[in-house]
Amino acid sequence: MRNGALLFIALTLIVSSCHRNFGPKKSWQPDSGVATPTAPDYAKSQNWASLPEKADPADRIPKGLSGINNQGADAAVDVFFVHPTSYLEPTALSKGWNADVTDQAINSRTDNGSIAYQASSFNGVGRIYAPRYRQASIRSYFTDDKSHAQAAFDTAYADVKNAFLYFLKNYHHGRPFIIASHSQGTTHAIRLLQEFLDNDDALAEKLVAAYLIGMPVYDTLYKNLHPCTNSDDTRCYVSWRTYARNHFPQGYVRPVREAVCTNPLTWKTDSVYAPRTLNRGGILKKFDRVIPELCDAQVLDGVVRISKPHFTGSVFYNLKNYHIVDYNLFYMSIRENSVLRTRMFKDAKPQH
């Protein structure tokens, strides 16, 4: 019970921090007088949280699993991963609306958080490229100062766009690729798909799939790209946000209820219930411990609903918003699905 209780405490802190500590009631706001940090140069490896030639947390594989090393040239695809917000508080270098990519405290949260626990889910299939970018402060989602907030998001997106352009010019070489993201990363990945793939048939042909997790995505955003409706669909996108059953957060109204939502256990967009026996395993605090049958999943009103996760000590676990663990709960399902979609993509498209 002791280990389960510690796991519960750790996960509670992780999941609840976004809303409890960084909501609109906190007194600190980004300093509009702080100059925007210098844009990163993506020719420099330090401006990437993950690159195939670097030893970084995206290389991690849970114990007991087999998988390729994503640094290998024989990896099936490339993965362009846009990490979520790790600029959670003012630090020595970052006190304004946008993070400085040289801020070591922020980079450590990125690397030991989303790069390890999210990006690594794709290293069984591809070489991972994850840019650091001048991410908008978490307060940008809560502030009433919409003008500065939008400017902060635009700055962040400009970096993601430039990193993607650098990726296409220097790393891509016409290979198939996956785009994956979470939370603020998905805010930017949505725009990336609009600007590049929805208007470029040749580039869209190289897309295995996009995993746009943690933000509402609407099928009206795209002219040519469509939601995946089966586990083996390709050149499409999946999306979900995870909540407890019967939890209706503030702002949960139309059109949020009409967002595209994928069940990460069945990879369908219907409302058919998926029992936790279909869950191949999730990862919570301990990276090397894959917890099988961690939770169930059902698409209802634009989000994925789950029952209380099933692990030792979960009787004390009473969270409602599972945003921070959108990936963790379904880690093995994501890992295996990316392999399946890549195999279907390769089988369907003649190799030249």
C-alpha positions as CSV (number, residue, x, y, z in Angstrom):
1,M,0.0,0.0,0.0
2,R,2.9,2.3,0.8
3,N,4.1,2.3,-2.9
4,G,0.6,2.8,-4.2
5,A,0.1,5.7,-1.8
6,L,3.3,7.4,-2.9
7,L,2.3,6.9,-6.6
8,F,-1.1,8.5,-5.8
9,I,0.5,11.5,-4.2
10,A,3.0,12.0,-7.0
11,L,0.4,11.7,-9.7
12,T,-2.0,14.0,-7.9
13,L,0.7,16.7,-7.8
14,I,1.5,16.2,-11.5
15,V,-2.1,16.2,-12.7
16,S,-3.5,18.9,-10.5
17,S,-0.6,21.4,-10.8
18,C,-1.7,22.9,-14.1
19,H,-5.1,24.1,-12.9
20,R,-4.4,24.5,-9.2
21,N,-1.2,26.6,-9.4
22,F,-1.6,28.4,-12.6
23,G,-5.2,29.5,-12.8
24,P,-6.4,33.1,-13.0
25,K,-6.6,33.6,-9.2
26,K,-2.8,33.5,-8.7
27,S,-1.3,37.0,-8.4
28,W,1.6,36.7,-10.8
29,Q,1.2,37.6,-14.4
30,P,3.8,37.6,-17.1
31,D,5.8,40.8,-17.3
32,S,4.9,42.6,-20.5
33,G,8.0,44.7,-20.1
34,V,10.4,41.8,-20.4
35,A,11.9,41.6,-23.9
36,T,11.0,38.5,-26.0
37,P,13.9,36.0,-25.8
38,T,16.0,35.6,-28.9
39,A,14.7,33.1,-31.4
40,P,16.5,29.7,-31.3
41,D,18.8,28.6,-34.1
42,Y,17.8,25.1,-35.1
43,A,21.1,24.4,-36.6
44,K,22.4,24.1,-33.0
45,S,21.6,20.8,-31.4
46,Q,21.1,22.4,-28.0
47,N,17.9,23.9,-29.3
48,W,16.4,20.5,-29.8
49,A,15.1,18.5,-26.8
50,S,15.5,15.4,-28.8
51,L,17.5,14.5,-31.9
52,P,18.4,11.0,-33.2
53,E,22.1,11.6,-32.7
54,K,21.7,12.9,-29.1
55,A,21.3,10.8,-26.0
56,D,18.1,12.1,-24.5
57,P,15.1,11.0,-22.6
58,A,13.1,10.2,-25.8
59,D,15.4,7.2,-26.2
60,R,14.1,5.6,-23.0
61,I,12.2,2.2,-23.3
62,P,10.4,0.7,-20.3
63,K,12.1,-2.3,-18.9
64,G,10.9,-5.6,-20.4
65,L,10.0,-4.1,-23.7
66,S,11.8,-4.5,-27.0
67,G,12.2,-1.7,-29.5
68,I,14.6,-0.1,-31.9
69,N,16.9,2.6,-30.9
70,N,15.4,5.8,-32.4
71,Q,18.9,7.0,-33.3
72,G,19.2,4.3,-35.9
73,A,19.2,5.2,-39.6
74,D,17.0,2.2,-40.3
75,A,14.1,3.6,-38.2
76,A,10.9,3.3,-40.2
77,V,9.8,6.9,-39.9
78,D,10.7,10.3,-38.5
79,V,8.6,11.8,-35.6
80,F,8.2,15.5,-35.2
81,F,7.1,16.0,-31.6
82,V,5.9,19.3,-30.1
83,H,6.1,19.2,-26.3
84,P,3.5,20.7,-23.9
85,T,4.0,23.7,-21.6
86,S,6.8,23.5,-19.1
87,Y,7.1,27.2,-18.5
88,L,5.1,27.1,-15.3
89,E,6.6,29.9,-13.2
90,P,9.0,32.8,-13.5
91,T,12.6,31.7,-13.3
92,A,16.0,33.4,-13.5
93,L,15.9,33.8,-17.2
94,S,12.2,33.6,-18.1
95,K,9.8,36.1,-16.5
96,G,7.9,37.4,-19.5
97,W,5.2,35.9,-21.7
98,N,7.6,33.5,-23.5
99,A,10.2,31.1,-22.2
100,D,13.9,31.4,-23.0
101,V,15.1,28.2,-24.6
102,T,18.3,28.4,-22.6
103,D,16.4,28.3,-19.3
104,Q,17.7,25.1,-17.7
105,A,14.9,24.7,-15.2
106,I,12.3,24.8,-17.9
107,N,14.3,22.5,-20.1
108,S,14.7,20.0,-17.3
109,R,10.9,19.9,-16.8
110,T,10.5,19.4,-20.5
111,D,13.1,16.6,-20.8
112,N,12.2,14.7,-17.7
113,G,8.5,15.1,-18.2
114,S,7.0,15.1,-21.7
115,I,10.1,14.0,-23.6
116,A,10.6,11.0,-21.4
117,Y,6.9,10.1,-20.8
118,Q,5.3,11.1,-24.1
119,A,7.8,11.4,-26.9
120,S,9.4,8.1,-26.0
121,S,6.2,6.3,-26.9
122,F,7.2,6.7,-30.5
123,N,10.8,5.5,-30.3
124,G,9.7,2.0,-31.3
125,V,8.9,3.2,-34.8
126,G,10.9,6.3,-35.5
127,R,13.6,8.9,-35.0
128,I,12.4,11.6,-32.8
129,Y,12.9,15.3,-33.4
130,A,11.5,17.6,-30.7
131,P,12.4,21.3,-30.8
132,R,12.8,23.6,-27.9
133,Y,10.7,26.7,-28.5
134,R,9.8,29.9,-26.8
135,Q,6.7,28.5,-25.4
136,A,4.0,30.7,-24.0
137,S,3.6,30.9,-20.2
138,I,0.9,28.7,-18.8
139,R,-0.8,31.9,-17.7
140,S,-1.4,32.7,-21.4
141,Y,-4.3,30.2,-21.3
142,F,-5.9,31.9,-18.2
143,T,-5.3,35.6,-18.5
144,D,-7.8,38.2,-19.5
145,D,-5.0,40.0,-21.4
146,K,-5.9,38.3,-24.7
147,S,-3.7,40.5,-26.8
148,H,-0.4,39.7,-25.1
149,A,-1.5,36.0,-24.8
150,Q,-2.1,35.7,-28.5
151,A,1.3,37.4,-29.2
152,A,2.9,34.9,-26.9
153,F,1.3,32.0,-28.8
154,D,2.3,33.5,-32.1
155,T,5.9,33.7,-31.0
156,A,5.9,30.1,-29.8
157,Y,4.3,29.0,-33.1
158,A,6.9,30.9,-35.1
159,D,9.6,28.8,-33.5
160,V,7.7,25.5,-34.1
161,K,7.2,26.5,-37.7
162,N,10.9,27.3,-38.1
163,A,11.9,24.1,-36.5
164,F,9.6,22.1,-38.8
165,L,11.0,24.0,-41.9
166,Y,14.5,23.1,-40.6
167,F,13.4,19.5,-40.1
168,L,12.0,19.3,-43.7
169,K,15.1,20.8,-45.2
170,N,17.8,19.0,-43.2
171,Y,16.4,15.8,-41.8
172,H,13.3,14.8,-43.6
173,H,14.7,13.7,-47.0
174,G,11.3,12.6,-48.2
175,R,10.8,10.0,-45.5
176,P,7.4,9.2,-44.0
177,F,6.8,11.1,-40.8
178,I,4.5,11.3,-37.8
179,I,3.5,14.6,-36.1
180,A,2.8,14.2,-32.4
181,S,2.0,16.8,-29.7
182,H,0.3,17.5,-26.4
183,S,-1.4,20.5,-24.8
184,Q,0.3,23.7,-25.9
185,G,2.2,21.6,-28.4
186,T,-1.1,20.6,-29.9
187,T,-2.1,24.3,-30.0
188,H,0.8,24.8,-32.4
189,A,0.6,21.4,-34.2
190,I,-3.0,22.2,-35.2
191,R,-1.7,25.4,-37.0
192,L,1.2,23.4,-38.4
193,L,-1.1,21.0,-40.1
194,Q,-3.3,23.8,-41.4
195,E,-0.4,25.8,-42.9
196,F,1.7,22.9,-44.3
197,L,-0.1,19.6,-44.8
198,D,-3.7,20.7,-45.5
199,N,-2.4,22.8,-48.5
200,D,0.4,20.5,-49.8
201,D,-0.7,17.2,-51.2
202,A,2.8,16.0,-51.8
203,L,3.8,16.6,-48.1
204,A,0.5,15.2,-46.8
205,E,1.3,12.0,-48.7
206,K,4.3,11.5,-46.4
207,L,2.2,11.8,-43.2
208,V,1.7,8.5,-41.5
209,A,-0.6,10.1,-38.9
210,A,-0.8,13.0,-36.5
211,Y,-1.4,12.5,-32.8
212,L,-3.0,15.9,-31.7
213,I,-3.6,15.2,-28.0
214,G,-4.8,17.3,-25.1
215,M,-6.6,20.1,-27.0
216,P,-10.0,20.1,-28.8
217,V,-9.6,19.6,-32.6
218,Y,-12.5,20.2,-34.9
219,D,-12.9,18.6,-38.3
220,T,-14.0,22.0,-39.7
221,L,-10.4,23.2,-39.3
222,Y,-9.1,21.3,-42.3
223,K,-10.1,21.1,-45.9
224,N,-8.3,17.9,-46.8
225,L,-7.1,16.2,-43.7
226,H,-9.6,14.0,-41.9
227,P,-9.8,12.2,-38.5
228,C,-8.7,8.6,-38.4
229,T,-11.6,6.3,-37.8
230,N,-9.8,3.0,-37.4
231,S,-6.5,1.8,-35.8
232,D,-4.8,1.3,-39.1
233,D,-5.9,4.4,-41.0
234,T,-3.1,6.6,-42.3
235,R,-2.6,10.2,-43.6
236,C,-5.1,11.3,-40.9
237,Y,-5.2,12.6,-37.3
238,V,-6.3,11.4,-33.9
239,S,-7.2,13.5,-30.9
240,W,-8.5,13.1,-27.4
241,R,-8.7,14.7,-23.9
242,T,-9.3,12.6,-20.8
243,Y,-11.7,13.2,-18.0
244,A,-13.4,11.2,-15.3
245,R,-16.9,10.0,-15.9
246,N,-19.6,12.6,-15.2
247,H,-17.1,15.4,-14.8
248,F,-18.0,18.6,-16.6
249,P,-15.3,21.3,-16.3
250,Q,-16.0,25.0,-16.7
251,G,-16.4,25.9,-20.3
252,Y,-17.5,22.4,-21.3
253,V,-20.1,23.5,-23.7
254,R,-20.7,23.5,-27.5
255,P,-18.6,23.5,-29.6
256,V,-16.2,21.7,-27.3
257,R,-18.6,18.7,-27.2
258,E,-18.3,18.5,-31.0
259,A,-14.5,18.1,-31.0
260,V,-13.0,15.1,-32.8
261,C,-12.3,12.5,-30.2
262,T,-10.5,9.2,-30.6
263,N,-10.8,6.3,-28.2
264,P,-7.1,5.3,-27.6
265,L,-8.0,1.7,-26.8
266,T,-10.0,1.0,-30.0
267,W,-8.8,3.9,-32.2
268,K,-12.4,4.6,-33.3
269,T,-14.4,7.8,-32.9
270,D,-17.6,6.0,-32.0
271,S,-19.0,5.8,-28.4
272,V,-18.5,2.1,-27.9
273,Y,-17.2,1.4,-24.5
274,A,-13.7,-0.1,-24.3
275,P,-13.0,-2.1,-21.0
276,R,-9.6,-1.7,-19.4
277,T,-8.7,-5.3,-20.5
278,L,-8.0,-3.6,-23.9
279,N,-5.5,-1.3,-22.3
280,R,-2.1,-2.6,-23.2
281,G,-0.5,-0.7,-20.3
282,G,0.2,2.8,-19.0
283,I,3.1,4.5,-17.2
284,L,2.6,6.8,-14.2
285,K,5.4,7.9,-11.9
286,K,7.8,5.1,-12.4
287,F,8.8,5.0,-16.0
288,D,10.1,1.4,-16.0
289,R,6.8,0.1,-14.6
290,V,4.2,-0.6,-17.2
291,I,0.8,-1.0,-15.5
292,P,-1.4,-3.3,-17.6
293,E,-5.2,-2.7,-17.8
294,L,-4.7,0.7,-16.2
295,C,-8.1,2.2,-17.2
296,D,-11.0,1.9,-19.6
297,A,-12.1,4.5,-22.2
298,Q,-15.2,5.7,-23.8
299,V,-15.8,8.6,-26.2
300,L,-18.7,10.8,-24.9
301,D,-19.5,14.3,-25.9
302,G,-16.1,15.2,-27.4
303,V,-13.8,13.8,-24.7
304,V,-12.6,10.4,-23.5
305,R,-14.2,9.3,-20.3
306,I,-12.5,6.9,-18.0
307,S,-13.3,5.2,-14.7
308,K,-10.9,5.4,-11.8
309,P,-7.5,4.1,-12.9
310,H,-6.7,0.6,-11.6
311,F,-3.4,0.4,-9.6
312,T,-2.4,-0.3,-6.1
313,G,-3.6,2.6,-3.9
314,S,-6.1,3.9,-6.5
315,V,-8.9,3.8,-3.9
316,F,-7.4,7.1,-2.7
317,Y,-7.3,8.5,-6.3
318,N,-10.1,10.9,-7.0
319,L,-9.0,13.2,-9.8
320,K,-11.4,14.5,-12.4
321,N,-9.2,16.1,-15.0
322,Y,-6.6,13.7,-16.5
323,H,-5.1,16.2,-18.9
324,I,-1.5,15.8,-17.8
325,V,-1.6,12.0,-18.3
326,D,-3.4,11.9,-21.6
327,Y,-0.4,10.0,-22.9
328,N,0.6,8.1,-19.8
329,L,-2.7,6.3,-19.4
330,F,-2.5,4.8,-22.9
331,Y,1.3,4.7,-23.3
332,M,1.5,1.2,-24.7
333,S,-1.5,1.6,-26.9
334,I,0.1,4.7,-28.5
335,R,3.4,2.8,-28.9
336,E,1.8,-0.1,-30.6
337,N,-0.6,2.0,-32.7
338,S,2.2,4.0,-34.2
339,V,3.9,0.8,-35.3
340,L,0.7,-0.5,-36.9
341,R,-0.1,2.7,-38.8
342,T,3.5,2.8,-40.0
343,R,3.3,-0.7,-41.3
344,M,0.0,0.0,-43.0
345,F,1.5,3.1,-44.6
346,K,4.5,1.2,-45.9
347,D,2.4,-1.6,-47.2
348,A,0.0,0.7,-49.0
349,K,2.6,2.9,-50.6
350,P,5.1,1.5,-53.2
351,Q,8.7,2.0,-52.1
352,H,11.0,3.9,-54.6
